[in-house]
Amino acid sequence: MRDTIAAIATATGGGVGMVRLSGPQALAVAGRLFRPLNTAKTPETMPGYTGAFGRVYHGDALLDEAVLFVYHAPHSYTGEDVAELCCHGGEFVLSQVLAAAVAAGARPAEAGEYTRRALMNGRMTLTEAESVIDILAAQNTQSLRAALGAMEGALHREVLAAADTLTDCCAHISAWIDYPEEDVEEVSAPVLLTQLTGVEETLSRLEQSWQQGQLVRQGISTAIIGSANVGKSTLMNLLSGRERSIVTAIPGTTRDVIEETVRLGDLTLRLSDTAGLRQSDDPVEQLGVERSRRTLERCDLILAVFDESRPLTAEEREWLPQLSGRAAVAVYNKQDLPPVLTEEEKAEIAAVVPLSVSVSAAAGTGLARLTEAIRQTVGLAHFDPAAAVIANARQLECITAARRSLREGTEALTAGETLDAVSVCLEQSADALLTLTGRRASAEAIDKVFEQFCVGK
């Protein structure tokens, strides 16, 4: 924390690039390589939140023109003095400016060191720091809004409120036991149980948000399945917006699982176009069908495609039961052709897959209905990205540990065990929550968080 660090803070190759300095000597280092055109200005005397146009030098060698922006501690991203040199975005130019900054007294920043300093200097909490990586990785509107909600402290506030309730309960129990001569209100088991039930409801809701959060952030793993020649590959191409899969009238054209990530409205789908589920003597097609079955087993969502212009086949009746209990949408394709699939056959499908949509993948119709059906099936129809959402495995582990200890405390209270024993469980639960927020996180836990960050952030 006593070092002054420097890094390229933007992707190279753009029109403008930035080298960021942060630390106690950030402005002094900037003064050694930046010369403002207005000689009355210097980086060390410029007010915070101001900029100056000038040139960057390495010794006496001119490197580039630049605009310097200055921020004074604690009113900066890191909470330290910060200088940002905005130059041309060429990779070589930026590397030369960074080398000049290191030669002037800075050291190269480590991955995530700027955000880590912001955390250590109290500019953000650990959950807010974790939201930074989610903002960088956002693939759609919902994932971006969820990450911004975390940065605004939605999760931190809920977790801290639950931890405060548990801490208050422990303090009340301790005061009542340790100071019987004082006028401390007696601990009422029913009142205490009501408080703990409220915390349990909060933690349960947060734990359940994990699955939704994963679908929003990482995308929905989606398998397009069906018998041969029902239009799976055509649907894949429609969703992809390009000819990703080969489409022919010959059964068994798709021999392998073809994968593509696409945006469908505010959803991100990680699509897999699978080989047609059918019996075949072709050993290559058999391998494709086996891979299709494995994809089917591990995906989040199944788009089961049926040809509405032909009757339900024996093959389809054979694999249809595999969809029972799965998140699936029945997609009736070839809506542009005369319908042959009967209402009785559709009822047979609906008994296993209740939600269905009619589309014409060839004509490109029905996408809006399919999008809404997917949103309902995976539980995102009422997803509120501004609400508190568990973002990663570390946060989930903390919530799970907190719920486990809270459950033990509640069971001890209900069983009539001593309040000392109840208090120990509640303290463990509160500790797990405070670890999630970073208030009691170990250095190793913090290191693990910042392993995901890039240099310059």
N, C-alpha and C positions, 0 to 999 in steps of 0.2 A: 504493500500500500504506500510505501515511501518512494517507490520508483515512479518515474514519469514514463508512460507507455505510449506507443505509436503503432498505428496499423492503417492499412487501406480499408476504408469503411464502406466502400461501394463495389459493385461488380465492375470489372474492367471491361473496356471496349465501348463504353457509352460516350456521349458527348462531354459529360462532366464526371469527374471522379473526386473523391474526398480522402484525404489523409487526416486522421483524427489523433490529437494529442490529449492526454489526460494525466493529471498528477500535479504535485506541488511546483514543478518546474516547467509546466506546459507552456506558459506564456513566455518564459525566458528562452526556452528551446525554440519556440516559434520566432522570437526576435532575432535568433542567430541565423535563420535561413530565409526569413521573409522581410522584404524591404518595401514599405508602402510608398506609393507615388506621392502621397501627401506626407512629406518628411516630418511634419509636426506630430504625426501619429506614430506610436509604437505599440506592439502587442501588449506590453506590460502596463501601459497607461490608458489604453482604450477602455471605455466603459463596457460593462457586460451587455450582451445582446446587440452588439454593434459589429459592423464589418468594415473592411478597408480593401481597396484594390491595390495590387502591387505585383512584385515579381519574387520568385523563389530562386535562391542560389545555393549551391553546394560549394562553400568557400567563395571564390570569385567567379565560378562557372555558372552562368545563367541556365536554369532548368526549365522554367515555364512562367507564364503569367498566372495569377491566382487571385482569388478573393479570400481574405482571412476573416473568420467569424470568431468572436471571443465570448466566453462565458465564465463568470467568476463563481467560485464556490460560495455557498452550497447550491447556487441556482443554476445547475447544469444537470445533464442526464446522469452523470456519475456522482454528483455531489462534490466534485473537485473542480479546480481550474481546468478549463477545456479550451483548446484552440483547434479549429477546423479549417484546413487548407483545401479550398475547392479549386481544382486544376482541370486541365483537359483530361479526358477519361482514358487515354491510351495506356496500355499495360506497362510499357517501358517508362513513360513519363512518371506514372504513379510510383513505380518501383524506385526510380531515381529520387523522387521527393521523399519517400520513406527512408531510403538509405541516408539522405542528407539529415533527416530528423534524428536517426540513430547516431550518426556521427556528431550531431550537436548536443547529445546527452540523453536522449530517450532510449528505451529498449523496446524490442518488438513485443507487442501484446500477445498474450495467450488466448486460446479460444474462449470466447464469452467473458473476457476479463472486464470489459466495460460494464456489462450488466452485473457482473459479480461485484464490482466496486459500488455500483448503485445500490445493490442489496446491502453490502457491508456498511455503507454510509447512510442507511436508513431512507434512501430515496424510493425504495419499493420493498414489498414483502417477497417471500420465496415463491408464493403462488403467482404473484404478478410477474416475477422474473421468468417463471416457466411459461407464462402466457406469451412472452416475446417470441420464443421459438415457434409457438403455435401460429402467431401472426405471420411469421416468415414462411411457414409451411402451408398457410391457408389455401385451399383449392376451390372454395366456393363462398357464396355470401354468408351462408349459415356458419361455416367454420370460422370465417373472419369475425363475424359478430360475436360468436362464442368466445373467441380469443380476446376480443376487445372487452367483453363483459368481465372476463377474468382479470384483465389488466386494470379495469375499474374497481376491482376488489370484491366482486360478487361472491365468489367462493370464500375468500378470506373473511368477509363479514359474517357469513353463516357459521363457519367453523369456529371463529373466535367467540361468537355469541354462545354456541354450545359449550365451548371450553370454559367460558366465564360462568355459566350456570353450574357446571360440575365443580368448579373451583369454589364457588359460593356455597354449594352444598357441603363440601369438605370442610370449609372454614366454619360453617355453622355447627357441624358435628363435632369438630375439634374444640370449639369454644364451649359447647354445652358439656362435653366430657371433662375437659381440663379445668374449667372454672365453675364448679358447681355452686360456689358461694356468690358468684355474680348473677345479676338479674338477666340471664340469657334465656331466650325463649326456648322451650323444650322442642326437641326435634320430633315432629309428628310423622310417623311412618306413611300415612296416607298422603300427606302434603308432599313429602319427599318423593314418593312413588309417582305422583302426578308430574313433578318436575322432571324426573328421569324419563318418564314416558314421552314427554315433549322433546327431550333430547334424542331419544331413540327414533322418533318419527323423522326428525331432521336428518339424522345419520342414515336412516333407511332410504329416504328420498335421494340423498346424495349418492349412496351406493348404487341405486338403480339408475342414476344418470350416467353411469360409466358406459353402459352399452350404447346409449344414444350418442354420447360424446364421441365414442370411437367411430360410429357410423358417419357422423358429421365430419370429423377431422380426417380420418383415413380413407373414407369412401366405403361404399357398400359392395362387398364381394358378391357378385351376381353371376349366377350360372344360367345361360340360355340353353334349355334342354328340350327334347322332343324327338319324335321319330324322324326318319329320313324324309326329306323333301316337304316339310311343313313350313319352311321359310325362316328357319333359325338364322342362317347366314344373311339373309336379306334384312332381317330385323337388326342383326349386329351392324350391318352397314348403315342402316338408317340411323341408329343411335350414335354411331361413330361419326357420321357425316362424311364418310368416304368409303371406298370399296376395300374394306379390311378383310373380308372373307370371300372366297370364290363361290359364285352362285351358278349352278347348272341344274338341269332337269335330271341329272344322273344321280341316283341314290348313293350315299356314302362318299360324296365329294370331300367333306370335311373329315380328315383322318386324325387330326390332333386337336388339342385345346388351343384356340386362338384367343389371346388376351388383349384388352384395350381399356384404357381409362377414359371415361367420357363424362361431360357435365350434362345433366338433364334438369333444366330449370336451376333450382338452388341445391340440387343433389349431385353428388359425385358417385358414379358407378364404376367399379372395377369389373368390367365385363369379361366373361369367358364364353366364347362360342364353342359348344361341344359337339363331338361326333354324334350322329343320330343313334338313339338307343334302339338297337335291333340286333338280331342274330345274323352273323355273317361268317362265311367260310374264308374270307380274306384275312390272313394273319395280321396285316398292317391295320386294317379297319378294326379288328378285334382289340388291338392295343389302344386305338383311339377310343373305343367304347369303354374300355376299362379305365382309362384316364378320365373320361366323362363321369363315370360313377364315383371316382375319388373326388373330383371337383364338386360333385353334387353333395357329397357328405360334409364338406368343410365350408361351404359358402354361407353367407348371411341371408341371401335372397335367391329364390328360384323363379325364373320366368319360364313357365311351362307352355310351350307353343303347340297349338293344335290347328290343323287345317280345317277351317269352317266349311270348305267346299267339298269335303268328303266325310264319310262316316267314321266313327271311332273304331280304331283297329284293335285286333287282339294284342298286338305288341304294346299299344298304349294302355290297354287295360292291365297288362302285366306289370308295367313300371309305375303306374299311377299310385298304387298304395304307398310307394316309397315317399310320397310327398305329404303323407298324413302327419300333422303336427308341425310342419315346417312353415317358415315364412315364405309364402309362394303366391304368385299371381298367375291365373290361367289366361293366356293370351290367345284369343281366337283370331287367327290370321286369315288373309285372303278375303277380307270383307268386300272387296271389289268384284268378287265372283259370286254366282248364284249360291245361296246357302244350302247345304245338304245335311250338316250336323243337326240332329233333331234335338228338341227340347228335353226329351228323355235322356239323351246322351249327355247333354250339358248338365242335367241334374245329377247324373252319375259322376261327372267331374266335380261339380260343386259340393258333393258330399265329402270330398277330400280337400279341394281347394275352393273355399267359399267365394273369394273375390275374383272376378273375371273382367276382362276388357276386350272389346272387338277392335281390331286394327287392320289396316292394309299396309304391310311393310313395303310393298312394291310401290304403292301410290303415296306413301308417306302420311297417311291419316291415322288419327287416334293417339298421337303422342301425348297430348295434354291429359287425356283420360288415363293413359298408362302412367304418367308421372304422378298423378294424384293417387292412383292405386298403389304404387310403390311406396309413396310417403305414408299412406295409411297402414300398409302391411308391416313396415319396419318400425312403426311407432313414432314417426317424425311429423305426423299431421299436426300435432299440437306442441311441437318442440319450441321452447322459448330460449333462443341463444343468449338472451340477456340474463337468464337465471343462472344460479350457481351450478356448475357442471364439473364433474371429476374429469381431469384432462389426461392423466397418465397413471402408470402402474404404481408409482411411488405414492401418489395421493390416495389411490384406491387401497393400498396396503395400510396406510395410516387410518383411513376410515374404517376398514375391516377390523383392525386391531382395537380401535376405540369402541366399536360396537360390541366386540367380544368381551372386553373388560366391563363395559356398561351392563351387558346382559348378566355377567357374573355378579355384579353388584346388586342388580335388581332381584336376582334369584336369592341372594343372601338376605336381602331385606325382607322379601316375601316369606322366607323360611324362618325368620325370627332370629337370625344370627346377630352377633354384636355389631354395633354401629362402627366400631373400629375396623372390622373386616369389610364392611360396606365401603367405608371411606378409602381403604387401600385400593379397592377395585375402581372407584371413581377417580382417584388420583392417576391411576394407570391409564384410564380412558382419556382424561384431560391431557396427560403427557403426550399421548399419540396424536391428539388434535394439534397441540402446540408444535409438535415436530412437523406436522403438515404445513403449518404457516411459516415455519422457519425459526420460531422463537426458541426452540430447544433442539434444533437440528444439529447433528454433528458435522464436523468438517468433511468427513467421508461422504455423508449424505449430500452435502452441498456440492462437493466435487462431482458426484454422479450426475446431478442436475445439469451442470455446465459442460459435461462431456459432449452434449448434443449441439452445443453452440458453435458457430463459425468464428474465425478470427475477424475482428473489426466490429463485433457486436457484443 
